[in-house]
Amino acid sequence: MGLLEGKKIVVTGVLTDASLAFSVAQLAQREGAQVVLTGAGRALSLTQRSARRLDSPVDVFEFDVTVPEHVESVREQVRASLGHVDGVLHAIGFAPEVCLGDDFLAAQWSDVAIAMQISAYSLKTLVDAFLPLMSSGGSIVGLDFDNTVAWPAYNWMGVAKSAFESTSRYLAKELGPRGIRCNLVAAGPIKTMAAKSIPGFKKFEDIWDDRAPLGWDVSDPIPVAKTVLALMSDWFPATTGEVIHVDGGFHAMGA
C-alpha cells in the first residue's frame, strides 16, 4: 500500500511539470491518492495542459483566490469529484513586479495588498473552500520559503511569506479541535516558473549547494514533494503549526 492509499487530495499551483505542486500531485498519485488540481485565470490552461502529463487523468477546476464566488463553486465541484477531502496543498503565490527587486521602498500599499492577499490570506481562503469537505479531519500543507532573515530581492514577497507563516499557526490553533493539521514546508530554491520571476534568483543557486551540509540540487523537487506527502499521511498525527525546512540544512548554518 502507498503512503496515501485511499486519500483524496486537492493540489493548487500546478503551472508546468517543473512546478513543485506538479511533483506533489504526481507522487501523491503514485502513493495511492486520488488527486484533483485547481488553476486560476489565464494560467488555467497551463494547469490543464500539465495535468495531462500525470500518470492518471485528473479533474482540473478553476479557483482564483481573489474571486469570492470561486470559494463555493470549487467546493461543489470537488465535492462532486471526490466526495470528501483529506489533504490540501497550498502552492499559491504572487507579487507585482515592483514588490521584488532592489528597491524595497518602491512598492505602494496597493501593490503590497495584492501580494498579501494572494500569497498569505489565500491560505485562509483555501480553508473556507475545503473545510466543509474535511469532516473526518485531514492535513493542509503550504509551500513556504524561510523568512527568519531578509533576502536579496525577495522584498515584499518575503513580508507576505512571514504573514503566511503566521496565518498557518493561527489556522493550526483554529482547526486542531477538528482534527485538521496545518503545516508549511520551507523549501530551498528550486528552478520553477515562480523562481524565474524573482530578480537575482541565480544568487540563491550559487550559494545554496555550498552552504547546505547535505548539498542542494535546484533541479530536484522530489525531496520537497516527499515531505509534503509525509505531512499529508497518517505518519504525522500530532504535528501542526510547524514549518519544516527542506533545504539541505542551509537555514541552520551560519555565514
Beta strands, then each sheet from edge to edge (+ up, - down):
strand 1: 8-12
strand 2: 34-39
strand 3: 59-62
strand 4: 87-90
strand 5: 138-144
strand 6: 180-187
strand 7: 243-246
sheet 1: 3+ 2+ 1+ 4+ 5+ 6+ 7+
end
